[in-house]
Amino acid sequence: MNRNSSVRSRTDRRQGAPSRTAKAGRSGRGSRPAASGGEFAVPVTVTPALPPVEAFAELDMPERLLAALDAEGVTTPFPIQGATLPNSLAGRDVLGRGRTGSGKTLAFGLALLARTAGQRAEPRQPLALVLVPTRELAQQVDDALTPYARALRLRIATVVGGLSIGRQANALRGGAEVVVATPGRLKDLIDRGDCRLDQVAVTVLDEADQMADMGFMPQVTRLLDLVRPDGQRLLFSATLDRNVDRLVRNYLHDPVVHSVDPSAGAVTTMDHHLLHVEDEDKHATTTEIAARDGRTIMFLDTKHAADRLAKKLLAVGVRAASLHGGKSQSQRTRTLTQFKDGHVRVLVATNVAARGIHVDNLDLVVNVDPPGDHKDYLHRGGRTARAGESGTVVTLVLPHQRREMTRLMADAGITPQTTQVRSGGTELNRITGAQTPSGVPVVLTPPPTAQARPARKNTARGGGSERGGSERGGAQRGTSERNGAQRGTSERGGSASRPRRPAQGRRRSPAKGSGTGGR
């Protein structure tokens, strides 16, 4: 059976009717295009979508999965979940677009787990696959789905660079129904004979635009060519552009298209501020913002700049630590754990932290260095105002950066408040809570909770180095980490250790809605 006939057969089985797809792309999986605000050509479904639901109980999911949602305090779907789940549970391909924090992880995760429930994988032959661009995001997806997979007695293996490939291979040999992976490490395991994808019936591409930006597209398409041709494809991302268009046309069939927030980032719970500062006052302004009460992430362009700022903040009494791809895996794990438990109050990061990190009660994101494009801005800002909470994003703008930032904000669909500020000023304090640091140097020591934990069975955790630099993908850019490109320990494949309970797994009042998957 050729690829096109496989696709038609799949449609017949799913929907009980012949395919009505318009002329397809080269793989026979595309749909008729239509313009979408000039951003990219979105395929228009020719099969009506099922109506959205307002409660998880309305969905055709296993009782044990519904009970697990209730036990986790997850009762009301977010819009992207309520809209896409009826269709993905019915076997439809889905193209979901939503800002970070809108609930994409559970939107695809619940469908993937429900459709895999009751099956058992053979060794090295997973039944479902989630591809993500970074190690941090892989860890977060694993965290988000683990309580529900456990309820269904499904095993999850997470395979990413920077950790022991031997342990990951052992987890796959032991059998795992669901694999969460970064493209490079999964390709390594396939090349070694430790994994096969020919039984994968549900494939998820999470943050596909980031995978394209990081140069992973050739690896992603090769992996997609290895999964079952009659399988289901779910593509979710905070932003979609022409880089993803080829994936959509070639690998999604008659997809249900759903978009939350047309600007993919300008949410009502998030305030955006451009703070105009003078060159000579920028460091003092940054320091006073860092000394505020509350948890803060500050973004800079390069790992060296992040290290320098963290060191200077410690010297004036701010409990700060840097996070970037130049850190060892154990250092990154410890830093994230300390930030999440409050031992560190300010995380000074490069774009490695712009995706895949969820921290509760993070109400301020500061772009000390303005991002390179609007997608970076949206993903940096998406670390706050998550799961219905409120948050503030401020960007420090020097005089020569003003015109560029005006264009970037227009591209992001955001109308920010612009204010001229100075260190010690009332406006800076009003917007950010800035205050004078204590001036008493602090030395961070790892608390007991930051020490290594025993590896969890069948989750492919472990130490070790990444084989062959497999998480590299795009153009190398020296020490600059804008858009995640870097030599050595890549910004692309980082893995964050998790606190055992993900944010979306904590009991949450019904008023706050669903488990968002921390995204």
Wavefront OBJ file of the C-alpha trace (Angstrom):
o trace
v 0.000 0.000 0.000
v 1.492 3.344 -0.938
v 1.513 6.399 1.319
v -1.502 8.097 -0.257
v -3.665 5.005 -0.093
v -2.601 4.559 3.540
v -3.843 8.040 4.285
v -7.171 7.398 2.562
v -7.516 4.152 4.438
v -6.856 5.933 7.697
v -9.566 8.490 6.967
v -12.079 5.770 6.113
v -11.391 3.984 9.380
v -11.600 7.124 11.490
v -14.600 8.841 10.034
v -16.521 6.163 8.207
v -16.464 8.223 5.017
v -14.159 8.719 2.064
v -11.582 11.447 2.304
v -12.718 14.792 0.937
v -9.345 16.465 1.213
v -8.376 18.903 -1.496
v -5.204 18.416 -3.502
v -2.476 17.427 -1.078
v 1.196 18.188 -0.699
v 3.962 15.903 -1.826
v 3.255 13.304 0.844
v -0.463 13.260 0.213
v -1.286 14.550 3.704
v -1.951 18.236 3.127
v -5.180 20.220 3.043
v -6.481 23.184 1.114
v -4.649 26.357 2.157
v -6.071 29.690 3.173
v -4.405 32.864 4.308
v -4.192 33.501 8.039
v -3.534 37.130 8.726
v -0.505 37.060 6.465
v 1.374 34.819 8.875
v 1.196 31.532 7.016
v -1.159 29.459 4.911
v -3.297 27.426 7.291
v -4.948 24.297 5.940
v -8.724 24.553 6.003
v -10.500 21.410 7.142
v -13.130 19.992 4.827
v -14.686 17.926 7.615
v -16.723 19.781 10.262
v -15.125 19.894 13.694
v -16.924 18.505 16.719
v -18.265 21.200 19.055
v -16.200 22.232 22.091
v -16.983 21.023 25.589
v -17.113 22.914 28.858
v -16.269 20.043 31.216
v -13.922 17.066 31.035
v -16.852 14.839 32.058
v -18.429 15.516 28.642
v -15.497 13.846 26.888
v -15.252 10.232 25.847
v -12.304 9.383 28.089
v -11.620 6.384 30.359
v -13.171 6.642 33.814
v -9.758 6.248 35.441
v -8.487 9.241 33.491
v -11.457 11.373 34.520
v -10.942 10.280 38.128
v -7.270 11.265 37.924
v -8.203 14.715 36.631
v -10.588 15.150 39.540
v -7.953 13.938 42.010
v -5.510 16.508 40.647
v -8.061 19.295 41.055
v -8.406 19.729 37.286
v -12.069 20.245 36.520
v -12.646 22.835 33.797
v -10.903 22.728 30.396
v -9.102 25.768 29.104
v -10.378 26.903 25.693
v -7.740 25.081 23.648
v -8.464 21.888 25.585
v -12.234 22.148 25.303
v -12.007 22.873 21.586
v -9.460 20.294 20.463
v -10.027 17.307 22.747
v -13.376 16.184 21.255
v -11.694 16.024 17.847
v -8.377 14.489 18.880
v -10.172 11.854 20.968
v -12.164 10.997 17.834
v -8.912 10.420 15.926
v -8.742 13.674 13.969
v -5.437 15.392 13.243
v -5.227 18.700 15.104
v -3.364 21.933 14.483
v -3.551 23.864 17.750
v -2.186 27.323 18.260
v -2.166 28.937 21.678
v 0.017 31.136 23.805
v 2.309 29.628 26.411
v 0.322 28.862 29.540
v -2.897 28.259 27.600
v -3.051 24.526 28.299
v -1.476 22.896 25.251
v 0.201 20.084 27.193
v -3.013 18.587 28.506
v -4.754 19.412 25.230
v -2.597 16.884 23.412
v -1.602 14.781 26.426
v -5.056 13.660 27.483
v -5.932 12.629 23.947
v -2.665 10.745 23.533
v -3.107 8.868 26.822
v -6.799 8.104 26.268
v -6.156 6.703 22.797
v -3.267 4.585 24.083
v -5.076 3.293 27.182
v -5.454 -0.469 27.464
v -2.523 -1.240 25.152
v 0.882 -2.634 26.042
v 4.044 -1.799 24.158
v 6.567 -4.387 23.092
v 10.210 -3.731 24.045
v 11.725 -0.882 21.977
v 8.378 -0.244 20.243
v 6.470 2.710 21.778
v 2.874 3.369 20.814
v 2.833 7.179 21.164
v 5.455 9.875 20.679
v 5.823 13.499 21.781
v 8.598 15.467 20.056
v 9.774 18.651 21.771
v 12.631 21.069 21.046
v 14.304 21.246 24.477
v 15.138 19.100 27.462
v 13.304 21.479 29.785
v 10.123 21.101 27.796
v 10.525 17.317 27.679
v 10.764 17.233 31.482
v 7.720 19.449 31.798
v 5.624 17.300 29.468
v 6.672 14.217 31.427
v 5.730 15.936 34.693
v 2.369 17.039 33.326
v 1.368 13.628 32.002
v 2.794 11.313 34.672
v -0.190 11.384 37.108
v -2.596 10.540 34.295
v -0.357 7.926 32.680
v -0.002 6.240 36.057
v -3.775 6.122 36.441
v -4.001 4.313 33.089
v -0.972 2.095 33.855
v 0.920 3.518 30.908
v 4.695 3.857 31.038
v 6.476 7.034 29.937
v 10.119 7.160 28.868
v 11.780 10.547 28.420
v 14.808 10.559 26.134
v 16.857 13.740 25.845
v 20.459 14.726 25.342
v 22.738 15.486 28.257
v 21.681 12.406 30.228
v 22.761 8.775 30.103
v 21.811 7.252 26.775
v 22.346 3.815 28.313
v 19.662 4.351 30.918
v 17.307 5.687 28.294
v 17.938 2.646 26.123
v 17.208 0.395 29.107
v 13.898 2.152 29.705
v 12.909 1.585 26.073
v 14.003 -2.036 26.184
v 11.838 -2.497 29.264
v 8.827 -1.269 27.329
v 7.248 2.186 27.308
v 3.933 3.043 25.728
v 4.739 6.776 25.510
v 8.050 8.369 24.577
v 8.757 12.066 25.141
v 11.864 13.016 23.186
v 14.092 15.651 21.706
v 14.775 14.840 18.031
v 18.537 14.334 18.204
v 18.591 11.868 21.075
v 15.680 9.879 19.675
v 17.507 9.598 16.356
v 20.587 8.332 18.234
v 18.536 5.634 19.950
v 16.946 4.570 16.673
v 20.372 4.384 15.006
v 21.579 2.169 17.869
v 18.622 -0.176 17.400
v 17.183 0.714 20.807
v 13.929 2.159 19.479
v 11.547 1.644 16.566
v 8.683 3.929 15.619
v 6.674 1.695 13.309
v 4.068 1.038 16.031
v 3.571 4.706 16.945
v -0.098 5.505 16.304
v -0.245 8.982 17.916
v 2.479 11.561 17.247
v 2.622 14.996 18.841
v 4.810 17.877 17.679
v 5.040 20.380 20.513
v 6.525 23.829 19.779
v 7.133 22.884 16.156
v 8.136 26.434 15.283
v 10.976 26.280 17.792
v 12.173 22.988 16.336
v 12.231 24.626 12.913
v 14.055 27.699 14.228
v 16.680 25.497 15.859
v 17.391 23.536 12.704
v 15.717 20.302 13.773
v 13.366 20.109 10.791
v 15.379 17.485 8.838
v 15.488 15.255 11.921
v 11.803 15.807 12.647
v 10.706 14.903 9.134
v 12.871 11.769 9.150
v 11.268 10.695 12.410
v 7.777 11.398 11.107
v 8.521 9.227 8.100
v 9.199 6.317 10.501
v 5.902 6.366 12.416
v 2.793 4.574 11.213
v 1.532 6.265 8.030
v -2.061 5.755 9.167
v -1.391 7.317 12.568
v -2.755 10.457 14.149
v -0.735 13.708 14.167
v -1.237 16.538 16.658
v 0.739 19.751 16.203
v 0.650 22.364 18.961
v 2.600 25.574 19.267
v 2.429 29.073 20.681
v 3.374 30.541 17.294
v 3.002 29.209 13.782
v 4.740 30.591 10.722
v 5.919 29.584 7.305
v 8.693 27.430 8.762
v 6.017 25.066 10.051
v 3.886 25.217 6.923
v 5.699 22.314 5.268
v 5.134 20.108 8.299
v 1.444 20.895 8.317
v 0.988 20.259 4.602
v 3.028 17.082 4.438
v 2.137 15.359 7.692
v -1.289 16.522 8.858
v -4.393 15.229 7.127
v -7.597 17.282 7.104
v -6.707 18.795 10.500
v -9.000 20.557 12.877
v -7.494 24.028 13.222
v -7.895 25.857 16.495
v -6.267 29.126 17.536
v -6.371 30.729 20.981
v -5.502 34.431 21.048
v -4.774 35.601 17.470
v -1.655 37.447 18.638
v -0.448 34.231 20.318
v 0.732 36.129 23.317
v -1.127 39.343 24.096
v -3.218 38.016 26.977
v -5.426 40.092 29.210
v -3.781 38.761 32.375
v -0.368 40.032 31.270
v 0.832 43.637 31.379
v 3.552 44.729 28.932
v 5.911 47.615 29.616
v 8.738 49.144 27.627
v 10.999 50.955 30.075
v 13.187 53.504 28.356
v 16.511 53.773 30.194
v 19.775 55.550 29.566
v 22.888 53.491 28.919
v 24.708 54.623 32.051
v 21.695 53.875 34.275
v 20.779 50.450 32.934
v 22.765 48.377 35.448
v 21.483 50.313 38.456
v 17.927 49.989 37.149
v 18.369 46.257 36.620
v 19.778 45.787 40.118
v 16.891 47.614 41.790
v 14.339 45.544 39.869
v 16.162 42.372 40.919
v 16.015 43.453 44.576
v 12.201 43.549 44.544
v 10.095 41.253 46.666
v 8.949 38.259 44.657
v 10.238 35.773 42.143
v 11.737 37.174 38.924
v 13.274 35.900 35.696
v 15.701 38.188 33.888
v 16.654 37.405 30.299
v 19.967 38.292 28.665
v 21.443 37.454 25.286
v 24.577 35.517 26.256
v 25.676 33.075 28.911
v 28.645 35.267 29.879
v 26.377 38.279 30.439
v 24.048 36.117 32.545
v 26.926 34.899 34.701
v 28.245 38.423 35.176
v 24.874 39.821 36.211
v 24.173 36.964 38.633
v 27.578 37.494 40.265
v 26.983 41.253 40.612
v 23.542 40.685 42.106
v 24.898 38.281 44.706
v 27.496 40.892 45.635
v 24.788 43.426 46.544
v 22.554 41.025 48.445
v 20.217 39.608 45.780
v 19.815 35.828 45.812
v 20.411 35.252 42.102
v 21.666 32.407 39.937
v 22.301 32.030 36.229
v 20.832 29.400 33.908
v 22.182 28.711 30.428
v 23.518 26.000 28.165
v 27.072 26.434 29.401
v 26.106 24.936 32.755
v 26.451 21.245 33.451
v 23.294 19.205 33.772
v 23.636 18.940 37.546
v 24.129 22.715 37.844
v 21.037 23.423 35.776
v 19.025 20.921 37.793
v 20.128 22.470 41.077
v 19.514 26.043 39.927
v 15.979 25.348 38.744
v 15.142 23.465 41.928
v 16.451 26.332 44.054
v 14.451 28.839 42.037
v 11.263 26.832 42.331
v 11.629 26.312 46.096
v 12.512 29.972 46.743
v 16.157 29.541 47.705
v 16.972 31.624 44.614
v 14.777 34.672 44.035
v 16.128 35.875 40.675
v 16.875 33.563 37.766
v 19.233 35.210 35.266
v 18.734 33.258 32.077
v 19.302 33.039 28.380
v 16.651 31.775 25.982
v 17.154 28.263 27.335
v 14.546 29.237 29.950
v 12.124 30.843 27.510
v 10.265 27.595 26.817
v 9.328 24.612 28.848
v 9.775 26.031 32.357
v 6.810 26.503 34.642
v 7.281 28.145 38.039
v 4.384 28.985 40.323
v 3.917 32.559 41.515
v 6.248 34.088 38.945
v 4.769 37.527 38.369
v 7.602 39.411 36.653
v 9.705 38.725 33.574
v 12.408 41.245 32.700
v 14.056 41.464 29.304
v 17.332 43.059 30.347
v 18.446 42.526 26.762
v 15.533 42.919 24.338
v 14.755 39.701 22.436
v 15.743 39.210 18.820
v 12.252 38.679 17.433
v 8.622 38.672 18.471
v 8.498 34.908 18.982
v 11.309 35.107 21.533
v 9.431 37.912 23.253
v 6.234 35.900 23.491
v 7.952 32.833 24.841
v 10.046 34.727 27.355
v 6.947 36.535 28.563
v 5.042 33.287 28.676
v 6.921 32.281 31.825
v 4.473 34.511 33.723
v 0.673 34.904 33.565
v 0.254 31.153 33.294
v -2.869 29.100 34.000
v -5.038 32.162 34.446
v -2.688 34.006 36.802
v -1.589 37.583 36.179
v 1.902 38.791 35.398
v 4.039 41.593 34.065
v 6.676 41.666 31.324
v 9.065 44.605 31.212
v 11.744 45.271 28.626
v 14.623 47.661 29.255
v 15.119 49.698 26.100
v 18.164 51.843 25.390
v 17.820 54.876 23.112
v 19.249 53.111 20.055
v 16.868 50.135 20.539
v 13.585 52.075 20.585
v 12.705 51.872 16.904
v 13.513 48.152 16.734
v 11.383 47.402 19.800
v 8.441 49.321 18.364
v 8.534 47.076 15.287
v 8.931 43.936 17.401
v 5.920 44.741 19.544
v 3.827 45.400 16.452
v 4.855 41.990 15.097
v 3.832 40.418 18.415
v 0.437 42.109 18.282
v 1.050 43.895 21.574
v 0.473 47.504 22.541
v 2.772 48.074 25.535
v 2.873 50.901 28.004
v 6.015 52.969 27.431
v 7.628 54.802 30.324
v 10.885 56.681 30.801
v 12.427 55.403 34.047
v 15.537 55.889 36.117
v 17.021 54.071 39.083
v 15.511 55.231 42.359
v 12.491 56.661 40.550
v 8.881 56.298 41.589
v 7.762 55.034 38.183
v 10.263 52.179 38.278
v 9.014 51.197 41.707
v 5.363 51.475 40.665
v 5.744 49.229 37.635
v 8.206 46.620 38.948
v 8.365 46.948 42.728
v 12.027 47.912 42.413
v 13.895 48.785 45.588
v 17.422 49.406 46.814
v 19.303 46.136 47.468
v 20.656 45.437 50.950
v 24.280 45.652 49.839
v 25.189 42.655 52.020
v 26.801 39.959 49.832
v 25.154 36.542 49.829
v 26.605 33.130 49.070
v 24.285 30.453 47.769
v 24.658 26.987 49.225
v 22.665 24.045 47.895
v 19.815 23.186 50.267
v 19.107 19.495 50.981
v 16.142 19.538 48.564
v 18.478 20.428 45.689
v 20.467 17.195 45.964
v 20.035 14.464 43.392
v 17.004 12.208 43.781
v 16.806 8.514 42.943
v 15.877 7.892 39.329
v 12.227 7.071 38.735
v 11.613 3.690 37.164
v 11.118 3.657 33.400
v 11.523 7.407 32.959
v 14.998 7.270 31.483
v 16.651 9.601 33.961
v 20.329 9.591 34.635
v 23.657 11.272 34.332
v 26.215 11.217 31.597
v 27.068 13.277 28.590
v 25.265 13.732 25.363
v 26.597 11.516 22.638
v 27.920 13.224 19.582
v 26.295 16.588 20.208
v 23.022 15.142 18.980
v 20.829 18.009 20.184
v 22.500 20.495 17.889
v 20.479 21.653 14.959
v 20.790 25.149 13.561
v 23.515 27.605 12.775
v 26.140 27.937 15.477
v 26.582 31.436 16.818
v 29.507 31.433 19.212
v 28.501 32.481 22.689
v 25.362 34.265 21.580
v 22.273 32.345 22.640
v 19.647 34.346 20.853
v 17.104 31.822 19.520
v 18.918 29.079 21.405
v 21.896 28.530 19.095
v 25.162 27.757 20.811
v 28.119 25.450 20.732
v 29.052 22.875 23.289
v 26.285 22.220 25.777
v 23.475 23.330 23.546
v 20.667 25.684 24.496
v 18.496 23.323 22.541
v 18.458 20.209 24.557
v 18.508 21.251 28.192
v 16.862 19.134 30.829
v 15.477 20.613 33.988
v 15.118 18.465 37.012
v 11.652 18.538 38.310
v 10.113 18.999 41.661
v 8.138 15.771 41.940
v 4.757 17.433 41.603
v 4.239 19.539 38.485
v 2.365 22.798 38.829
v -0.528 21.482 36.789
v -0.844 18.509 39.101
v -1.490 20.566 42.222
v -5.024 20.879 43.439
v -6.508 23.974 41.954
v -9.782 25.688 42.645
v -12.421 25.308 39.918
v -12.333 29.042 39.326
v -8.856 28.752 37.865
v -9.901 26.152 35.403
v -7.957 23.289 34.036
v -4.574 21.782 34.297
v -2.717 23.733 31.724
v 0.154 21.428 31.189
v 2.225 24.278 32.560
v 2.425 25.923 29.214
l 1 2 3 4 5 6 7 8 9 10 11 12 13 14 15 16 17 18 19 20 21 22 23 24 25 26 27 28 29 30 31 32 33 34 35 36 37 38 39 40 41 42 43 44 45 46 47 48 49 50 51 52 53 54 55 56 57 58 59 60 61 62 63 64 65 66 67 68 69 70 71 72 73 74 75 76 77 78 79 80 81 82 83 84 85 86 87 88 89 90 91 92 93 94 95 96 97 98 99 100 101 102 103 104 105 106 107 108 109 110 111 112 113 114 115 116 117 118 119 120 121 122 123 124 125 126 127 128 129 130 131 132 133 134 135 136 137 138 139 140 141 142 143 144 145 146 147 148 149 150 151 152 153 154 155 156 157 158 159 160 161 162 163 164 165 166 167 168 169 170 171 172 173 174 175 176 177 178 179 180 181 182 183 184 185 186 187 188 189 190 191 192 193 194 195 196 197 198 199 200 201 202 203 204 205 206 207 208 209 210 211 212 213 214 215 216 217 218 219 220 221 222 223 224 225 226 227 228 229 230 231 232 233 234 235 236 237 238 239 240 241 242 243 244 245 246 247 248 249 250 251 252 253 254 255 256 257 258 259 260 261 262 263 264 265 266 267 268 269 270 271 272 273 274 275 276 277 278 279 280 281 282 283 284 285 286 287 288 289 290 291 292 293 294 295 296 297 298 299 300 301 302 303 304 305 306 307 308 309 310 311 312 313 314 315 316 317 318 319 320 321 322 323 324 325 326 327 328 329 330 331 332 333 334 335 336 337 338 339 340 341 342 343 344 345 346 347 348 349 350 351 352 353 354 355 356 357 358 359 360 361 362 363 364 365 366 367 368 369 370 371 372 373 374 375 376 377 378 379 380 381 382 383 384 385 386 387 388 389 390 391 392 393 394 395 396 397 398 399 400 401 402 403 404 405 406 407 408 409 410 411 412 413 414 415 416 417 418 419 420 421 422 423 424 425 426 427 428 429 430 431 432 433 434 435 436 437 438 439 440 441 442 443 444 445 446 447 448 449 450 451 452 453 454 455 456 457 458 459 460 461 462 463 464 465 466 467 468 469 470 471 472 473 474 475 476 477 478 479 480 481 482 483 484 485 486 487 488 489 490 491 492 493 494 495 496 497 498 499 500 501 502 503 504 505 506 507 508 509 510 511 512 513 514 515 516 517 518 519
